[in-house]
């Protein structure tokens, strides 16, 4: 069976990315899953903010192009320094928004994945003080729908079970610790349930 070719960026060369990638790919159970094509720079000396930002941006651009050309079938990204990559002219809050732009994706969701649990986020790359302004029942429903679709299609789970977290302590305690659950989250859950 032919293994998929997966692009892997090393992230910020001054950061933890190169170490994470090398440790992960030294694990035989991970290494055998794919043919891993590495993009990025590894340096034993500290390169400094602007240079490391430029190198991590360049690696990301090259990896994305390899996927667009069809040389690679997927992409794994190691951590970047948002501050440093912005010094290099990166105009996006993070990887997710950049990849959505590059692949012209209208709807995206950031998901953290383990064997036991997958967690999708409604908002990403926002200061905590801005989160509530960016929440709406529609955005929550879209996140539920995209997560449901991904669990079925990408993870092969025929009937996924989804749970929706509250925003406030104790999910608001009936309005005692905030009303976002009543105003935003519960209506979204009800809409998603009606859609099946």
Buried (B, 14 or more C-beta within 10 A) or exposed (E): EEEEBBBBBBBBBBBEBBEBBEEBBEEEEEEEEBEBBBBBBEEEEEBEBEBBBBBBBBBBBBBBBBBEEEEBBEBBBBBBBBEBBBBBEBEBEBBBBBBBEBEEEEEBBBBEEEEEEBEBBBBBEEEEEEBBEEBBBEBBBBBBBBBBEBBEEEEEEEEEEBEBEBBBEEBBEEEEBBEBBEBBBBBBBEBBEEEE
